[in-house]
């Protein structure tokens, strides 16, 4: 028997990578934008540097919990759908196994196998593990892609907190009027690095990944700063 060939495919990173990148990006952008907006409203000129830090910390806690709850509910709904599909498929295999065998053979034939070979493959896979064959080839469910609500929620919350920590630490170390430009500069560097890292991990262009994340980060902070300035002028 030949040596088994093992490959590491980038698609297996999809679930955790998506949740981690989404959480860190949201944490950095939303917390930095919130702090910039509060600072732009004039709290610094009134000696309210602590207000900026408090708003950032509150944004970290609220955002992390919101991300965790949202991700948990979303992925739980996906998991519920997967379980329902699997239960329905299990029932169909019990009451009409020949129809399910023909359906599986039809799937392989549609993928390019000739009818005789498609039937042979369907029969062999059914004898080996009928439920696994139908889950994978009919429903498109694989172990690496199945929904895991708790792990997705923890990944989103944790990555959100990590992303939020960067503008918070920057505001803590910066002083006075330098807070806003410092948060802008450090956050943009963080966004560019995060976008490049995520794109590289997914096998895409790091430059393109950095550019698109940075663009939306800049837009969010500029709009929030504008809202802060407007609020400060009105009040």
C-alpha positions in Angstrom: 0.0 0.0 0.0 1.3 3.4 -0.9 2.1 6.1 1.6 -0.9 8.2 2.4 -0.7 11.7 1.0 -1.5 14.5 3.4 -2.2 18.0 2.5 -3.1 21.1 4.5 -5.9 23.0 2.8 -6.6 26.7 3.5 -10.3 26.1 3.5 -10.1 24.3 6.8 -9.3 27.5 8.5 -12.5 29.2 7.3 -14.6 28.9 10.4 -12.3 30.1 13.1 -10.5 32.5 10.8 -13.7 34.3 9.8 -14.8 34.6 13.4 -11.4 35.8 14.7 -10.8 38.3 11.9 -14.4 39.7 12.2 -14.1 40.0 15.9 -10.7 41.7 15.9 -11.6 44.1 13.1 -14.9 45.1 14.8 -13.1 45.5 18.1 -10.4 47.7 16.7 -12.6 49.8 14.4 -15.6 50.3 16.8 -13.6 51.0 19.9 -11.2 53.4 18.1 -14.1 55.1 16.4 -16.0 55.5 19.7 -13.0 56.9 21.4 -12.2 59.3 18.6 -15.8 60.4 18.5 -15.9 61.1 22.2 -12.6 63.0 22.1 -13.8 65.0 19.1 -16.9 66.1 21.0 -14.6 68.3 23.1 -14.1 66.2 26.2 -10.4 66.6 26.0 -10.6 70.4 26.2 -12.7 70.1 29.3 -10.2 67.9 31.0 -12.1 64.7 30.2 -9.4 62.4 29.0 -10.7 59.8 31.4 -14.0 59.9 29.6 -12.3 58.7 26.5 -10.8 55.8 28.3 -14.0 54.9 30.0 -15.9 55.0 26.8 -13.3 52.8 25.2 -13.5 50.2 28.0 -17.3 50.3 28.0 -17.2 49.7 24.2 -14.8 46.8 24.7 -17.0 45.0 27.2 -20.3 45.7 25.4 -18.9 44.9 22.0 -17.3 41.6 23.1 -20.5 40.4 24.7 -22.5 41.6 21.7 -20.2 39.7 19.3 -20.3 36.6 21.5 -24.1 36.6 21.7 -24.6 37.4 18.0 -22.2 34.7 16.9 -23.6 32.1 19.3 -27.2 32.8 18.1 -26.2 32.8 14.4 -24.1 29.6 14.5 -26.7 27.9 16.8 -29.3 28.5 14.1 -26.9 27.0 11.5 -26.4 24.0 13.8 -30.1 23.6 14.3 -30.6 23.5 10.5 -27.7 20.9 10.2 -29.2 18.7 12.8 -32.7 18.9 11.2 -31.2 18.0 7.8 -29.3 15.0 9.3 -32.4 13.7 11.1 -34.4 13.9 7.9 -31.7 12.1 6.0 -31.4 9.4 8.6 -35.2 8.9 8.4 -35.1 8.6 4.6 -32.3 6.1 4.7 -34.4 3.9 7.1 -37.7 4.1 5.1 -36.4 4.2 1.5 -32.7 3.0 1.3 -32.9 2.1 -2.4 -34.2 5.5 -3.4 -31.4 7.1 -1.3 -28.8 4.8 -3.0 -30.1 5.9 -6.4 -30.0 9.5 -5.3 -26.4 9.1 -4.2 -25.4 7.4 -7.5 -27.1 10.3 -9.4 -24.9 12.8 -7.5 -21.7 11.0 -8.5 -22.9 10.7 -12.1 -23.7 14.4 -12.2 -20.1 15.0 -11.1 -18.7 13.1 -14.1 -18.7 9.4 -13.4 -20.2 7.0 -15.8 -23.5 5.4 -14.6 -21.9 2.0 -13.8 -19.0 3.5 -11.8 -21.3 6.0 -10.1 -23.5 3.1 -8.9 -20.5 1.1 -7.8 -19.1 4.0 -5.8 -22.5 4.7 -4.2 -22.9 1.1 -3.2 -19.5 0.8 -1.6 -19.8 4.1 0.3 -23.3 3.1 1.5 -21.9 -0.2 2.8 -19.1 1.7 4.5 -21.2 4.5 6.1 -24.4 5.5 4.4 -25.1 8.4 6.7 -21.6 9.9 6.3 -21.8 9.6 2.5 -25.2 11.4 2.3 -24.1 14.1 4.8 -21.0 14.9 2.9 -22.1 14.5 -0.8 -25.8 15.3 -0.6 -26.0 17.8 2.2 -22.5 19.2 1.9 -21.8 18.8 5.6 -18.2 17.9 6.6 -16.7 17.7 10.1 -14.4 20.7 9.5 -17.3 22.8 8.4 -20.0 21.9 11.0 -21.3 24.7 13.2 -19.8 25.0 16.6 -21.7 27.8 18.4 -19.6 28.0 21.6 -16.2 28.0 20.0 -17.4 30.7 17.5 -18.8 32.8 20.3 -15.6 32.6 22.3 -13.4 33.3 19.3 -15.4 36.4 18.4 -15.5 37.8 21.9 -11.8 37.1 22.5 -10.7 38.6 19.2 -12.9 41.6 19.7 -11.3 42.2 23.1 -7.8 41.9 21.5 -8.7 44.3 18.8 -10.2 46.8 21.3 -7.1 46.7 23.5 -4.9 48.4 20.9 -6.7 51.8 20.8 -7.3 51.6 24.6 -3.6 51.2 25.3 -2.8 54.0 22.8 -5.2 56.4 24.6 -3.8 55.4 28.0 -0.2 56.2 26.8 -0.9 59.3 24.7 -1.4 62.7 26.3 -3.8 65.6 25.7 -4.3 66.7 22.1 -2.2 63.8 20.8 -4.8 61.2 21.7 -6.9 61.5 18.5 -3.9 61.4 16.0 -2.3 58.6 18.1 -5.4 56.5 18.0 -5.8 57.1 14.3 -2.2 56.2 13.5 -1.9 53.1 15.7 -5.4 51.8 14.7 -4.6 52.1 11.0 -1.3 50.3 11.4 -3.1 47.6 13.4 -5.9 47.3 10.8 -3.4 47.1 7.9 -1.4 44.4 9.7 -4.5 42.4 10.6 -5.8 42.6 7.1 -2.5 41.5 5.6 -2.2 38.6 8.1 -5.8 37.4 7.5 -5.4 37.6 3.7 -2.1 35.7 3.9 -3.6 33.0 6.1 -6.4 32.6 3.5 -3.9 32.4 0.6 -4.9 35.8 -0.8 -2.9 39.0 -1.5 -1.7 40.6 1.8 -1.6 44.1 0.1 -5.2 43.8 -1.0 -6.3 42.5 2.4 -4.6 45.3 4.2 -6.0 48.0 1.8 -9.7 47.0 2.1 -9.6 46.7 5.9 -7.8 50.0 6.2 -10.2 51.8 3.9 -13.2 50.8 6.0 -11.4 51.6 9.2 -10.5 55.1 8.0 -14.1 55.7 6.8 -15.5 54.6 10.2 -13.2 56.8 12.3 -13.6 59.8 10.0 -17.4 59.6 10.1 -17.4 59.1 13.9 -15.0 62.0 14.4 -17.3 64.2 12.3 -20.3 63.1 14.4 -18.3 64.0 17.6 -17.3 67.4 16.2 -20.9 68.1 15.3 -22.2 67.1 18.7 -19.5 69.2 20.4 -20.4 72.2 18.3 -24.1 71.9 19.0 -23.7 71.4 22.7 
